[in-house]
Amino acid sequence: MSRTCRRCLQSYLPSDNTPASCPFHPMTFATRPHPAHHYAFEIDDEYMKTLEGWISACWECCGSEQKDAPGCKASMHVSYDDPLPSDIQ
């Protein structure tokens, strides 16, 4: 009988569940203003003014800027029938 993983929402068979079955991000995808002075280089003063406060978005765990990026960690799938592991409580 297949189950649904509460991390990745994929269907899986318990007999096929391995420690690398479920790729996931352990932290959130965050969107926030990004300070332009973060960069160690300068392009020119006028261009730098346009970067001030631009929006940055990334996975806080690995820095990937694509929301649909594959998970940076892997673990066994966690069914809704199983107790919650500490990393998703």
PDB file with SEQRES, HELIX, SHEET and CRYST1 records, atoms N, CA, C and O in Angstrom:
SEQRES   1 A   89  MET SER ARG THR CYS ARG ARG CYS LEU GLN SER TYR LEU          
SEQRES   2 A   89  PRO SER ASP ASN THR PRO ALA SER CYS PRO PHE HIS PRO          
SEQRES   3 A   89  MET THR PHE ALA THR ARG PRO HIS PRO ALA HIS HIS TYR          
SEQRES   4 A   89  ALA PHE GLU ILE ASP ASP GLU TYR MET LYS THR LEU GLU          
SEQRES   5 A   89  GLY TRP ILE SER ALA CYS TRP GLU CYS CYS GLY SER GLU          
SEQRES   6 A   89  GLN LYS ASP ALA PRO GLY CYS LYS ALA SER MET HIS VAL          
SEQRES   7 A   89  SER TYR ASP ASP PRO LEU PRO SER ASP ILE GLN                  
HELIX    1 AA1 PRO A   14  ASP A   16  5                                   3    
HELIX    2 AA2 ALA A   36  HIS A   38  5                                   3    
HELIX    3 AA3 ASP A   45  LEU A   51  1                                   7    
HELIX    4 AA4 SER A   86  ILE A   88  5                                   3    
SHEET    1 AA1 2 ARG A   3  THR A   4  0                                        
SHEET    2 AA1 2 SER A  11  TYR A  12 -1                                        
SHEET    1 AA2 2 CYS A  22  PHE A  24  0                                        
SHEET    2 AA2 2 LYS A  73  SER A  75 -1                                        
SHEET    1 AA3 2 PHE A  29  HIS A  34  0                                        
SHEET    2 AA3 2 TRP A  54  TRP A  59 -1                                        
CRYST1    1.000    1.000    1.000  90.00  90.00  90.00 P 1           1          
ATOM      1  N   MET A   1       0.829  -1.182   0.000  1.00  0.00           N  
ATOM      2  CA  MET A   1       0.000   0.000   0.000  1.00  0.00           C  
ATOM      3  C   MET A   1       0.878   1.252   0.000  1.00  0.00           C  
ATOM      4  O   MET A   1       1.763   1.393   0.844  1.00  0.00           O  
ATOM      5  N   SER A   2       0.637   2.141  -0.930  1.00  0.00           N  
ATOM      6  CA  SER A   2       1.486   3.332  -1.011  1.00  0.00           C  
ATOM      7  C   SER A   2       1.091   4.358   0.045  1.00  0.00           C  
ATOM      8  O   SER A   2      -0.046   4.401   0.513  1.00  0.00           O  
ATOM      9  N   ARG A   3       2.070   5.177   0.399  1.00  0.00           N  
ATOM     10  CA  ARG A   3       1.876   6.251   1.379  1.00  0.00           C  
ATOM     11  C   ARG A   3       2.278   7.569   0.735  1.00  0.00           C  
ATOM     12  O   ARG A   3       2.892   7.589  -0.331  1.00  0.00           O  
ATOM     13  N   THR A   4       1.933   8.653   1.383  1.00  0.00           N  
ATOM     14  CA  THR A   4       2.310   9.984   0.897  1.00  0.00           C  
ATOM     15  C   THR A   4       3.293  10.597   1.888  1.00  0.00           C  
ATOM     16  O   THR A   4       3.060  10.590   3.097  1.00  0.00           O  
ATOM     17  N   CYS A   5       4.388  11.124   1.364  1.00  0.00           N  
ATOM     18  CA  CYS A   5       5.411  11.741   2.201  1.00  0.00           C  
ATOM     19  C   CYS A   5       4.967  13.157   2.591  1.00  0.00           C  
ATOM     20  O   CYS A   5       4.541  13.939   1.741  1.00  0.00           O  
ATOM     21  N   ARG A   6       5.071  13.469   3.869  1.00  0.00           N  
ATOM     22  CA  ARG A   6       4.669  14.798   4.317  1.00  0.00           C  
ATOM     23  C   ARG A   6       5.719  15.870   4.010  1.00  0.00           C  
ATOM     24  O   ARG A   6       5.421  17.060   4.108  1.00  0.00           O  
ATOM     25  N   ARG A   7       6.933  15.474   3.642  1.00  0.00           N  
ATOM     26  CA  ARG A   7       7.949  16.458   3.248  1.00  0.00           C  
ATOM     27  C   ARG A   7       7.809  16.839   1.775  1.00  0.00           C  
ATOM     28  O   ARG A   7       7.671  18.016   1.443  1.00  0.00           O  
ATOM     29  N   CYS A   8       7.844  15.841   0.902  1.00  0.00           N  
ATOM     30  CA  CYS A   8       7.889  16.099  -0.547  1.00  0.00           C  
ATOM     31  C   CYS A   8       6.556  15.832  -1.250  1.00  0.00           C  
ATOM     32  O   CYS A   8       6.405  16.133  -2.434  1.00  0.00           O  
ATOM     33  N   LEU A   9       5.597  15.271  -0.524  1.00  0.00           N  
ATOM     34  CA  LEU A   9       4.254  14.984  -1.034  1.00  0.00           C  
ATOM     35  C   LEU A   9       4.219  13.938  -2.143  1.00  0.00           C  
ATOM     36  O   LEU A   9       3.219  13.821  -2.850  1.00  0.00           O  
ATOM     37  N   GLN A  10       5.294  13.184  -2.300  1.00  0.00           N  
ATOM     38  CA  GLN A  10       5.321  12.111  -3.290  1.00  0.00           C  
ATOM     39  C   GLN A  10       4.736  10.837  -2.691  1.00  0.00           C  
ATOM     40  O   GLN A  10       4.802  10.605  -1.483  1.00  0.00           O  
ATOM     41  N   SER A  11       4.168  10.028  -3.561  1.00  0.00           N  
ATOM     42  CA  SER A  11       3.697   8.696  -3.162  1.00  0.00           C  
ATOM     43  C   SER A  11       4.891   7.743  -3.151  1.00  0.00           C  
ATOM     44  O   SER A  11       5.764   7.826  -4.014  1.00  0.00           O  
ATOM     45  N   TYR A  12       4.927   6.857  -2.189  1.00  0.00           N  
ATOM     46  CA  TYR A  12       6.023   5.895  -2.130  1.00  0.00           C  
ATOM     47  C   TYR A  12       5.540   4.603  -1.485  1.00  0.00           C  
ATOM     48  O   TYR A  12       4.529   4.577  -0.783  1.00  0.00           O  
ATOM     49  N   LEU A  13       6.273   3.555  -1.735  1.00  0.00           N  
ATOM     50  CA  LEU A  13       6.020   2.274  -1.085  1.00  0.00           C  
ATOM     51  C   LEU A  13       7.001   2.131   0.082  1.00  0.00           C  
ATOM     52  O   LEU A  13       8.199   2.351  -0.098  1.00  0.00           O  
ATOM     53  N   PRO A  14       6.525   1.773   1.254  1.00  0.00           N  
ATOM     54  CA  PRO A  14       7.439   1.617   2.391  1.00  0.00           C  
ATOM     55  C   PRO A  14       8.605   0.680   2.094  1.00  0.00           C  
ATOM     56  O   PRO A  14       9.702   0.885   2.613  1.00  0.00           O  
ATOM     57  N   SER A  15       8.391  -0.326   1.284  1.00  0.00           N  
ATOM     58  CA  SER A  15       9.467  -1.272   0.961  1.00  0.00           C  
ATOM     59  C   SER A  15      10.569  -0.632   0.106  1.00  0.00           C  
ATOM     60  O   SER A  15      11.690  -1.139   0.058  1.00  0.00           O  
ATOM     61  N   ASP A  16      10.248   0.493  -0.573  1.00  0.00           N  
ATOM     62  CA  ASP A  16      11.237   1.189  -1.410  1.00  0.00           C  
ATOM     63  C   ASP A  16      11.846   2.404  -0.719  1.00  0.00           C  
ATOM     64  O   ASP A  16      12.640   3.120  -1.329  1.00  0.00           O  
ATOM     65  N   ASN A  17      11.498   2.646   0.520  1.00  0.00           N  
ATOM     66  CA  ASN A  17      11.953   3.832   1.247  1.00  0.00           C  
ATOM     67  C   ASN A  17      13.385   3.641   1.745  1.00  0.00           C  
ATOM     68  O   ASN A  17      13.653   2.772   2.574  1.00  0.00           O  
ATOM     69  N   THR A  18      14.301   4.463   1.229  1.00  0.00           N  
ATOM     70  CA  THR A  18      15.714   4.384   1.619  1.00  0.00           C  
ATOM     71  C   THR A  18      16.143   5.710   2.247  1.00  0.00           C  
ATOM     72  O   THR A  18      15.396   6.686   2.178  1.00  0.00           O  
ATOM     73  N   PRO A  19      17.323   5.767   2.855  1.00  0.00           N  
ATOM     74  CA  PRO A  19      17.799   7.022   3.443  1.00  0.00           C  
ATOM     75  C   PRO A  19      18.012   8.157   2.432  1.00  0.00           C  
ATOM     76  O   PRO A  19      18.236   9.299   2.832  1.00  0.00           O  
ATOM     77  N   ALA A  20      17.945   7.858   1.135  1.00  0.00           N  
ATOM     78  CA  ALA A  20      18.110   8.907   0.119  1.00  0.00           C  
ATOM     79  C   ALA A  20      16.835   9.106  -0.712  1.00  0.00           C  
ATOM     80  O   ALA A  20      16.880   9.762  -1.753  1.00  0.00           O  
ATOM     81  N   SER A  21      15.721   8.561  -0.276  1.00  0.00           N  
ATOM     82  CA  SER A  21      14.480   8.613  -1.061  1.00  0.00           C  
ATOM     83  C   SER A  21      13.865  10.006  -1.175  1.00  0.00           C  
ATOM     84  O   SER A  21      13.257  10.335  -2.193  1.00  0.00           O  
ATOM     85  N   CYS A  22      14.020  10.814  -0.148  1.00  0.00           N  
ATOM     86  CA  CYS A  22      13.301  12.088  -0.090  1.00  0.00           C  
ATOM     87  C   CYS A  22      14.255  13.275  -0.046  1.00  0.00           C  
ATOM     88  O   CYS A  22      14.754  13.628   1.023  1.00  0.00           O  
ATOM     89  N   PRO A  23      14.516  13.898  -1.206  1.00  0.00           N  
ATOM     90  CA  PRO A  23      15.323  15.124  -1.187  1.00  0.00           C  
ATOM     91  C   PRO A  23      14.442  16.284  -0.703  1.00  0.00           C  
ATOM     92  O   PRO A  23      13.298  16.423  -1.136  1.00  0.00           O  
ATOM     93  N   PHE A  24      14.978  17.104   0.188  1.00  0.00           N  
ATOM     94  CA  PHE A  24      14.192  18.212   0.735  1.00  0.00           C  
ATOM     95  C   PHE A  24      15.108  19.344   1.199  1.00  0.00           C  
ATOM     96  O   PHE A  24      16.322  19.171   1.304  1.00  0.00           O  
ATOM     97  N   HIS A  25      14.517  20.485   1.471  1.00  0.00           N  
ATOM     98  CA  HIS A  25      15.227  21.631   2.049  1.00  0.00           C  
ATOM     99  C   HIS A  25      14.818  21.726   3.515  1.00  0.00           C  
ATOM    100  O   HIS A  25      13.629  21.844   3.810  1.00  0.00           O  
ATOM    101  N   PRO A  26      15.781  21.677   4.443  1.00  0.00           N  
ATOM    102  CA  PRO A  26      15.437  21.722   5.863  1.00  0.00           C  
ATOM    103  C   PRO A  26      15.064  23.116   6.362  1.00  0.00           C  
ATOM    104  O   PRO A  26      14.571  23.262   7.480  1.00  0.00           O  
ATOM    105  N   MET A  27      15.294  24.135   5.547  1.00  0.00           N  
ATOM    106  CA  MET A  27      14.955  25.500   5.952  1.00  0.00           C  
ATOM    107  C   MET A  27      14.002  26.106   4.925  1.00  0.00           C  
ATOM    108  O   MET A  27      13.696  25.477   3.913  1.00  0.00           O  
ATOM    109  N   THR A  28      13.544  27.302   5.179  1.00  0.00           N  
ATOM    110  CA  THR A  28      12.529  27.933   4.336  1.00  0.00           C  
ATOM    111  C   THR A  28      13.124  28.664   3.139  1.00  0.00           C  
ATOM    112  O   THR A  28      14.310  28.993   3.108  1.00  0.00           O  
ATOM    113  N   PHE A  29      12.261  28.908   2.157  1.00  0.00           N  
ATOM    114  CA  PHE A  29      12.605  29.737   1.008  1.00  0.00           C  
ATOM    115  C   PHE A  29      12.239  31.159   1.414  1.00  0.00           C  
ATOM    116  O   PHE A  29      11.063  31.465   1.610  1.00  0.00           O  
ATOM    117  N   ALA A  30      13.220  32.014   1.539  1.00  0.00           N  
ATOM    118  CA  ALA A  30      13.003  33.362   2.072  1.00  0.00           C  
ATOM    119  C   ALA A  30      13.148  34.414   0.980  1.00  0.00           C  
ATOM    120  O   ALA A  30      14.010  34.316   0.107  1.00  0.00           O  
ATOM    121  N   THR A  31      12.295  35.408   1.052  1.00  0.00           N  
ATOM    122  CA  THR A  31      12.356  36.555   0.152  1.00  0.00           C  
ATOM    123  C   THR A  31      12.465  37.790   1.030  1.00  0.00           C  
ATOM    124  O   THR A  31      11.623  38.027   1.896  1.00  0.00           O  
ATOM    125  N   ARG A  32      13.505  38.571   0.801  1.00  0.00           N  
ATOM    126  CA  ARG A  32      13.718  39.769   1.623  1.00  0.00           C  
ATOM    127  C   ARG A  32      14.565  40.774   0.867  1.00  0.00           C  
ATOM    128  O   ARG A  32      15.247  40.419  -0.095  1.00  0.00           O  
ATOM    129  N   PRO A  33      14.524  42.022   1.293  1.00  0.00           N  
ATOM    130  CA  PRO A  33      15.407  43.020   0.661  1.00  0.00           C  
ATOM    131  C   PRO A  33      16.869  42.618   0.842  1.00  0.00           C  
ATOM    132  O   PRO A  33      17.247  42.073   1.879  1.00  0.00           O  
ATOM    133  N   HIS A  34      17.661  42.882  -0.143  1.00  0.00           N  
ATOM    134  CA  HIS A  34      19.069  42.508  -0.130  1.00  0.00           C  
ATOM    135  C   HIS A  34      19.901  43.783  -0.237  1.00  0.00           C  
ATOM    136  O   HIS A  34      19.738  44.529  -1.202  1.00  0.00           O  
ATOM    137  N   PRO A  35      20.772  44.054   0.705  1.00  0.00           N  
ATOM    138  CA  PRO A  35      21.558  45.285   0.641  1.00  0.00           C  
ATOM    139  C   PRO A  35      22.581  45.250  -0.495  1.00  0.00           C  
ATOM    140  O   PRO A  35      23.273  44.249  -0.681  1.00  0.00           O  
ATOM    141  N   ALA A  36      22.671  46.331  -1.242  1.00  0.00           N  
ATOM    142  CA  ALA A  36      23.599  46.391  -2.374  1.00  0.00           C  
ATOM    143  C   ALA A  36      25.051  46.371  -1.905  1.00  0.00           C  
ATOM    144  O   ALA A  36      25.926  45.913  -2.641  1.00  0.00           O  
ATOM    145  N   HIS A  37      25.321  46.854  -0.706  1.00  0.00           N  
ATOM    146  CA  HIS A  37      26.712  46.904  -0.226  1.00  0.00           C  
ATOM    147  C   HIS A  37      27.250  45.514   0.111  1.00  0.00           C  
ATOM    148  O   HIS A  37      28.394  45.380   0.546  1.00  0.00           O  
ATOM    149  N   HIS A  38      26.431  44.482  -0.087  1.00  0.00           N  
ATOM    150  CA  HIS A  38      26.858  43.099   0.122  1.00  0.00           C  
ATOM    151  C   HIS A  38      28.000  42.732  -0.836  1.00  0.00           C  
ATOM    152  O   HIS A  38      28.833  41.882  -0.520  1.00  0.00           O  
ATOM    153  N   TYR A  39      28.030  43.363  -1.978  1.00  0.00           N  
ATOM    154  CA  TYR A  39      29.029  43.015  -2.986  1.00  0.00           C  
ATOM    155  C   TYR A  39      30.362  43.676  -2.707  1.00  0.00           C  
ATOM    156  O   TYR A  39      30.413  44.827  -2.274  1.00  0.00           O  
ATOM    157  N   ALA A  40      31.422  42.963  -2.950  1.00  0.00           N  
ATOM    158  CA  ALA A  40      32.764  43.478  -2.703  1.00  0.00           C  
ATOM    159  C   ALA A  40      33.299  44.234  -3.912  1.00  0.00           C  
ATOM    160  O   ALA A  40      34.390  44.801  -3.850  1.00  0.00           O  
ATOM    161  N   PHE A  41      32.548  44.249  -5.009  1.00  0.00           N  
ATOM    162  CA  PHE A  41      33.002  44.965  -6.197  1.00  0.00           C  
ATOM    163  C   PHE A  41      32.086  46.149  -6.461  1.00  0.00           C  
ATOM    164  O   PHE A  41      30.971  46.217  -5.943  1.00  0.00           O  
ATOM    165  N   GLU A  42      32.562  47.064  -7.259  1.00  0.00           N  
ATOM    166  CA  GLU A  42      31.744  48.206  -7.646  1.00  0.00           C  
ATOM    167  C   GLU A  42      31.674  48.249  -9.162  1.00  0.00           C  
ATOM    168  O   GLU A  42      32.684  48.105  -9.850  1.00  0.00           O  
ATOM    169  N   ILE A  43      30.483  48.446  -9.664  1.00  0.00           N  
ATOM    170  CA  ILE A  43      30.308  48.561 -11.112  1.00  0.00           C  
ATOM    171  C   ILE A  43      30.439  50.035 -11.474  1.00  0.00           C  
ATOM    172  O   ILE A  43      31.370  50.429 -12.176  1.00  0.00           O  
ATOM    173  N   ASP A  44      29.525  50.825 -11.002  1.00  0.00           N  
ATOM    174  CA  ASP A  44      29.634  52.273 -11.010  1.00  0.00           C  
ATOM    175  C   ASP A  44      28.599  52.797 -10.021  1.00  0.00           C  
ATOM    176  O   ASP A  44      27.647  52.096  -9.679  1.00  0.00           O  
ATOM    177  N   ASP A  45      28.787  54.007  -9.574  1.00  0.00           N  
ATOM    178  CA  ASP A  45      27.938  54.541  -8.511  1.00  0.00           C  
ATOM    179  C   ASP A  45      26.463  54.586  -8.885  1.00  0.00           C  
ATOM    180  O   ASP A  45      25.612  54.265  -8.055  1.00  0.00           O  
ATOM    181  N   GLU A  46      26.142  54.974 -10.113  1.00  0.00           N  
ATOM    182  CA  GLU A  46      24.739  55.068 -10.517  1.00  0.00           C  
ATOM    183  C   GLU A  46      24.081  53.687 -10.534  1.00  0.00           C  
ATOM    184  O   GLU A  46      22.944  53.539 -10.088  1.00  0.00           O  
ATOM    185  N   TYR A  47      24.780  52.686 -11.040  1.00  0.00           N  
ATOM    186  CA  TYR A  47      24.219  51.333 -11.075  1.00  0.00           C  
ATOM    187  C   TYR A  47      24.034  50.790  -9.661  1.00  0.00           C  
ATOM    188  O   TYR A  47      23.030  50.136  -9.379  1.00  0.00           O  
ATOM    189  N   MET A  48      24.979  51.049  -8.779  1.00  0.00           N  
ATOM    190  CA  MET A  48      24.877  50.577  -7.403  1.00  0.00           C  
ATOM    191  C   MET A  48      23.651  51.174  -6.718  1.00  0.00           C  
ATOM    192  O   MET A  48      23.029  50.509  -5.889  1.00  0.00           O  
ATOM    193  N   LYS A  49      23.292  52.412  -7.049  1.00  0.00           N  
ATOM    194  CA  LYS A  49      22.092  53.032  -6.460  1.00  0.00           C  
ATOM    195  C   LYS A  49      20.838  52.271  -6.867  1.00  0.00           C  
ATOM    196  O   LYS A  49      19.890  52.189  -6.085  1.00  0.00           O  
ATOM    197  N   THR A  50      20.814  51.714  -8.076  1.00  0.00           N  
ATOM    198  CA  THR A  50      19.635  50.970  -8.520  1.00  0.00           C  
ATOM    199  C   THR A  50      19.523  49.625  -7.811  1.00  0.00           C  
ATOM    200  O   THR A  50      18.429  49.063  -7.745  1.00  0.00           O  
ATOM    201  N   LEU A  51      20.610  49.097  -7.285  1.00  0.00           N  
ATOM    202  CA  LEU A  51      20.584  47.815  -6.580  1.00  0.00           C  
ATOM    203  C   LEU A  51      20.149  47.954  -5.134  1.00  0.00           C  
ATOM    204  O   LEU A  51      19.753  46.965  -4.515  1.00  0.00           O  
ATOM    205  N   GLU A  52      20.214  49.156  -4.579  1.00  0.00           N  
ATOM    206  CA  GLU A  52      19.910  49.356  -3.170  1.00  0.00           C  
ATOM    207  C   GLU A  52      18.522  48.819  -2.834  1.00  0.00           C  
ATOM    208  O   GLU A  52      17.522  49.291  -3.375  1.00  0.00           O  
ATOM    209  N   GLY A  53      18.463  47.842  -1.950  1.00  0.00           N  
ATOM    210  CA  GLY A  53      17.201  47.294  -1.496  1.00  0.00           C  
ATOM    211  C   GLY A  53      16.527  46.335  -2.461  1.00  0.00           C  
ATOM    212  O   GLY A  53      15.340  46.056  -2.290  1.00  0.00           O  
ATOM    213  N   TRP A  54      17.234  45.807  -3.486  1.00  0.00           N  
ATOM    214  CA  TRP A  54      16.585  44.859  -4.392  1.00  0.00           C  
ATOM    215  C   TRP A  54      16.214  43.594  -3.643  1.00  0.00           C  
ATOM    216  O   TRP A  54      16.817  43.261  -2.623  1.00  0.00           O  
ATOM    217  N   ILE A  55      15.226  42.899  -4.154  1.00  0.00           N  
ATOM    218  CA  ILE A  55      14.685  41.728  -3.467  1.00  0.00           C  
ATOM    219  C   ILE A  55      15.528  40.492  -3.771  1.00  0.00           C  
ATOM    220  O   ILE A  55      15.846  40.208  -4.926  1.00  0.00           O  
ATOM    221  N   SER A  56      15.873  39.783  -2.739  1.00  0.00           N  
ATOM    222  CA  SER A  56      16.638  38.547  -2.853  1.00  0.00           C  
ATOM    223  C   SER A  56      15.749  37.394  -2.397  1.00  0.00           C  
ATOM    224  O   SER A  56      14.999  37.532  -1.431  1.00  0.00           O  
ATOM    225  N   ALA A  57      15.830  36.276  -3.075  1.00  0.00           N  
ATOM    226  CA  ALA A  57      15.058  35.099  -2.680  1.00  0.00           C  
ATOM    227  C   ALA A  57      15.951  33.872  -2.792  1.00  0.00           C  
ATOM    228  O   ALA A  57      16.610  33.665  -3.811  1.00  0.00           O  
ATOM    229  N   CYS A  58      15.969  33.059  -1.739  1.00  0.00           N  
ATOM    230  CA  CYS A  58      16.774  31.837  -1.773  1.00  0.00           C  
ATOM    231  C   CYS A  58      16.351  30.898  -0.658  1.00  0.00           C  
ATOM    232  O   CYS A  58      15.678  31.286   0.296  1.00  0.00           O  
ATOM    233  N   TRP A  59      16.771  29.646  -0.811  1.00  0.00           N  
ATOM    234  CA  TRP A  59      16.611  28.674   0.270  1.00  0.00           C  
ATOM    235  C   TRP A  59      17.642  29.030   1.335  1.00  0.00           C  
ATOM    236  O   TRP A  59      18.828  29.150   1.027  1.00  0.00           O  
ATOM    237  N   GLU A  60      17.216  29.197   2.564  1.00  0.00           N  
ATOM    238  CA  GLU A  60      18.133  29.604   3.628  1.00  0.00           C  
ATOM    239  C   GLU A  60      19.149  28.518   3.983  1.00  0.00           C  
ATOM    240  O   GLU A  60      20.202  28.816   4.547  1.00  0.00           O  
ATOM    241  N   CYS A  61      18.842  27.277   3.661  1.00  0.00           N  
ATOM    242  CA  CYS A  61      19.745  26.176   4.002  1.00  0.00           C  
ATOM    243  C   CYS A  61      20.942  26.077   3.055  1.00  0.00           C  
ATOM    244  O   CYS A  61      22.058  25.804   3.496  1.00  0.00           O  
ATOM    245  N   CYS A  62      20.718  26.298   1.762  1.00  0.00           N  
ATOM    246  CA  CYS A  62      21.791  26.056   0.794  1.00  0.00           C  
ATOM    247  C   CYS A  62      22.097  27.264  -0.093  1.00  0.00           C  
ATOM    248  O   CYS A  62      23.105  27.272  -0.799  1.00  0.00           O  
ATOM    249  N   GLY A  63      21.245  28.270  -0.062  1.00  0.00           N  
ATOM    250  CA  GLY A  63      21.483  29.469  -0.864  1.00  0.00           C  
ATOM    251  C   GLY A  63      20.978  29.393  -2.290  1.00  0.00           C  
ATOM    252  O   GLY A  63      21.113  30.362  -3.038  1.00  0.00           O  
ATOM    253  N   SER A  64      20.401  28.276  -2.689  1.00  0.00           N  
ATOM    254  CA  SER A  64      19.879  28.169  -4.052  1.00  0.00           C  
ATOM    255  C   SER A  64      18.794  29.210  -4.262  1.00  0.00           C  
ATOM    256  O   SER A  64      17.925  29.388  -3.408  1.00  0.00           O  
ATOM    257  N   GLU A  65      18.841  29.901  -5.398  1.00  0.00           N  
ATOM    258  CA  GLU A  65      17.889  30.983  -5.670  1.00  0.00           C  
ATOM    259  C   GLU A  65      16.666  30.530  -6.452  1.00  0.00           C  
ATOM    260  O   GLU A  65      15.811  31.350  -6.785  1.00  0.00           O  
ATOM    261  N   GLN A  66      16.568  29.245  -6.749  1.00  0.00           N  
ATOM    262  CA  GLN A  66      15.415  28.735  -7.493  1.00  0.00           C  
ATOM    263  C   GLN A  66      14.483  28.004  -6.540  1.00  0.00           C  
ATOM    264  O   GLN A  66      14.885  27.062  -5.857  1.00  0.00           O  
ATOM    265  N   LYS A  67      13.231  28.452  -6.504  1.00  0.00           N  
ATOM    266  CA  LYS A  67      12.275  27.862  -5.566  1.00  0.00           C  
ATOM    267  C   LYS A  67      12.057  26.373  -5.829  1.00  0.00           C  
ATOM    268  O   LYS A  67      11.801  25.605  -4.901  1.00  0.00           O  
ATOM    269  N   ASP A  68      12.159  25.968  -7.091  1.00  0.00           N  
ATOM    270  CA  ASP A  68      11.946  24.550  -7.419  1.00  0.00           C  
ATOM    271  C   ASP A  68      13.242  23.748  -7.470  1.00  0.00           C  
ATOM    272  O   ASP A  68      13.270  22.662  -8.049  1.00  0.00           O  
ATOM    273  N   ALA A  69      14.311  24.263  -6.878  1.00  0.00           N  
ATOM    274  CA  ALA A  69      15.595  23.550  -6.846  1.00  0.00           C  
ATOM    275  C   ALA A  69      15.436  22.239  -6.077  1.00  0.00           C  
ATOM    276  O   ALA A  69      14.690  22.181  -5.100  1.00  0.00           O  
ATOM    277  N   PRO A  70      16.134  21.185  -6.513  1.00  0.00           N  
ATOM    278  CA  PRO A  70      16.071  19.926  -5.774  1.00  0.00           C  
ATOM    279  C   PRO A  70      16.561  20.128  -4.340  1.00  0.00           C  
ATOM    280  O   PRO A  70      17.394  20.996  -4.079  1.00  0.00           O  
ATOM    281  N   GLY A  71      16.050  19.337  -3.432  1.00  0.00           N  
ATOM    282  CA  GLY A  71      16.444  19.457  -2.033  1.00  0.00           C  
ATOM    283  C   GLY A  71      17.944  19.305  -1.837  1.00  0.00           C  
ATOM    284  O   GLY A  71      18.611  18.586  -2.581  1.00  0.00           O  
ATOM    285  N   CYS A  72      18.458  19.984  -0.836  1.00  0.00           N  
ATOM    286  CA  CYS A  72      19.900  19.928  -0.570  1.00  0.00           C  
ATOM    287  C   CYS A  72      20.240  18.857   0.467  1.00  0.00           C  
ATOM    288  O   CYS A  72      21.417  18.581   0.698  1.00  0.00           O  
ATOM    289  N   LYS A  73      19.242  18.257   1.087  1.00  0.00           N  
ATOM    290  CA  LYS A  73      19.433  17.136   2.008  1.00  0.00           C  
ATOM    291  C   LYS A  73      18.529  15.999   1.560  1.00  0.00           C  
ATOM    292  O   LYS A  73      17.576  16.208   0.809  1.00  0.00           O  
ATOM    293  N   ALA A  74      18.831  14.825   2.015  1.00  0.00           N  
ATOM    294  CA  ALA A  74      17.982  13.671   1.695  1.00  0.00           C  
ATOM    295  C   ALA A  74      17.786  12.845   2.958  1.00  0.00           C  
ATOM    296  O   ALA A  74      18.642  12.796   3.841  1.00  0.00           O  
ATOM    297  N   SER A  75      16.646  12.212   3.008  1.00  0.00           N  
ATOM    298  CA  SER A  75      16.311  11.366   4.141  1.00  0.00           C  
ATOM    299  C   SER A  75      15.269  10.362   3.675  1.00  0.00           C  
ATOM    300  O   SER A  75      14.903  10.340   2.500  1.00  0.00           O  
ATOM    301  N   MET A  76      14.800   9.548   4.577  1.00  0.00           N  
ATOM    302  CA  MET A  76      13.705   8.646   4.252  1.00  0.00           C  
ATOM    303  C   MET A  76      12.412   9.453   4.175  1.00  0.00           C  
ATOM    304  O   MET A  76      12.266  10.473   4.849  1.00  0.00           O  
ATOM    305  N   HIS A  77      11.483   8.991   3.353  1.00  0.00           N  
ATOM    306  CA  HIS A  77      10.168   9.612   3.320  1.00  0.00           C  
ATOM    307  C   HIS A  77       9.531   9.497   4.703  1.00  0.00           C  
ATOM    308  O   HIS A  77       9.807   8.555   5.446  1.00  0.00           O  
ATOM    309  N   VAL A  78       8.686  10.453   5.037  1.00  0.00           N  
ATOM    310  CA  VAL A  78       7.966  10.441   6.312  1.00  0.00           C  
ATOM    311  C   VAL A  78       6.483  10.436   6.003  1.00  0.00           C  
ATOM    312  O   VAL A  78       5.953  11.392   5.438  1.00  0.00           O  
ATOM    313  N   SER A  79       5.821   9.363   6.374  1.00  0.00           N  
ATOM    314  CA  SER A  79       4.393   9.212   6.115  1.00  0.00           C  
ATOM    315  C   SER A  79       3.582  10.020   7.127  1.00  0.00           C  
ATOM    316  O   SER A  79       4.049  10.318   8.226  1.00  0.00           O  
ATOM    317  N   TYR A  80       2.378  10.360   6.736  1.00  0.00           N  
ATOM    318  CA  TYR A  80       1.458  10.999   7.678  1.00  0.00           C  
ATOM    319  C   TYR A  80       1.081  10.037   8.804  1.00  0.00           C  
ATOM    320  O   TYR A  80       0.563  10.464   9.836  1.00  0.00           O  
ATOM    321  N   ASP A  81       1.336   8.752   8.613  1.00  0.00           N  
ATOM    322  CA  ASP A  81       1.064   7.748   9.644  1.00  0.00           C  
ATOM    323  C   ASP A  81       2.198   7.632  10.667  1.00  0.00           C  
ATOM    324  O   ASP A  81       2.022   7.038  11.731  1.00  0.00           O  
ATOM    325  N   ASP A  82       3.356   8.201  10.339  1.00  0.00           N  
ATOM    326  CA  ASP A  82       4.523   8.116  11.221  1.00  0.00           C  
ATOM    327  C   ASP A  82       4.591   9.343  12.135  1.00  0.00           C  
ATOM    328  O   ASP A  82       4.050  10.395  11.795  1.00  0.00           O  
ATOM    329  N   PRO A  83       5.250   9.216  13.290  1.00  0.00           N  
ATOM    330  CA  PRO A  83       5.453  10.401  14.137  1.00  0.00           C  
ATOM    331  C   PRO A  83       6.332  11.420  13.412  1.00  0.00           C  
ATOM    332  O   PRO A  83       7.164  11.054  12.582  1.00  0.00           O  
ATOM    333  N   LEU A  84       6.144  12.680  13.728  1.00  0.00           N  
ATOM    334  CA  LEU A  84       6.946  13.740  13.101  1.00  0.00           C  
ATOM    335  C   LEU A  84       8.394  13.659  13.552  1.00  0.00           C  
ATOM    336  O   LEU A  84       8.663  13.581  14.751  1.00  0.00           O  
ATOM    337  N   PRO A  85       9.341  13.677  12.604  1.00  0.00           N  
ATOM    338  CA  PRO A  85      10.744  13.768  12.998  1.00  0.00           C  
ATOM    339  C   PRO A  85      11.042  15.191  13.486  1.00  0.00           C  
ATOM    340  O   PRO A  85      10.302  16.118  13.156  1.00  0.00           O  
ATOM    341  N   SER A  86      12.087  15.373  14.248  1.00  0.00           N  
ATOM    342  CA  SER A  86      12.393  16.675  14.852  1.00  0.00           C  
ATOM    343  C   SER A  86      12.661  17.765  13.823  1.00  0.00           C  
ATOM    344  O   SER A  86      12.451  18.941  14.120  1.00  0.00           O  
ATOM    345  N   ASP A  87      13.122  17.412  12.612  1.00  0.00           N  
ATOM    346  CA  ASP A  87      13.452  18.458  11.636  1.00  0.00           C  
ATOM    347  C   ASP A  87      12.233  19.044  10.915  1.00  0.00           C  
ATOM    348  O   ASP A  87      12.383  19.992  10.144  1.00  0.00           O  
ATOM    349  N   ILE A  88      11.036  18.507  11.147  1.00  0.00           N  
ATOM    350  CA  ILE A  88       9.859  19.112  10.521  1.00  0.00           C  
ATOM    351  C   ILE A  88       8.757  19.417  11.532  1.00  0.00           C  
ATOM    352  O   ILE A  88       7.599  19.591  11.151  1.00  0.00           O  
ATOM    353  N   GLN A  89       9.099  19.481  12.793  1.00  0.00           N  
ATOM    354  CA  GLN A  89       8.088  19.817  13.806  1.00  0.00           C  
ATOM    355  C   GLN A  89       7.916  21.297  13.917  1.00  0.00           C  
ATOM    356  O   GLN A  89       7.107  21.766  14.718  1.00  0.00           O  
TER     357      GLN A  89                                                      
END                                                                             
